[in-house]
């Protein structure tokens, strides 16, 4: 009896549904591995976010002794973009002002703006997380020559980048309309939230 010729036989991996099964198993293993890594690093990521948030708060109110978290219950209903509000407290227990964080819809997604207000509603400083914005354009919002302009404004003012508007006009970022609009929207929401707390 002649031996069977195995040269013309299709390998098992190339037959029918087998490649789909193999790719499905590989995908499931990869997703499970990513989920596992994400779950074990979640606490570390949250701790880093809190540390970064505290560093910004301390930068805006260096004389603060502590920062008290303000519940967002009533404020979030009117301003859903607000993600955090803290009250800056000095060593004698007096209020120095508030730090309000709001998110605008930037070019690279959510753009957090952190705004410090003294007790009179004057902006003492702002910081923006522009890491997802376009380098050389939107990321310029993270430079002092842009964000320092906001320290001359008050929570009672409505900001805009539209020079034809009757609202308070800011110096916009060149070539970054979407980033500028996200920042303006976030600061206006932060100012609205501050006024609700008065």
Buried (B, 14 or more C-beta within 10 A) or exposed (E): EEEEEEEEEEEEEEEEEEEEEEEEEEEEEEEEEEEEEEEEEEEEEEEEEEEEBEEBBBEBBEEBEEBEEBEBEEBBEEBEBBBBBBBBBEEEEEEBBBBBBBBBBBBBEBBBBBBBBBEEBBBBBBBBBBEBBBEEBBBBBBEEEBBEEBEEBBBEBBBBBEEEEEEBBBEBBEEBBBBBBBBBBBBBBBBBBBEEBE
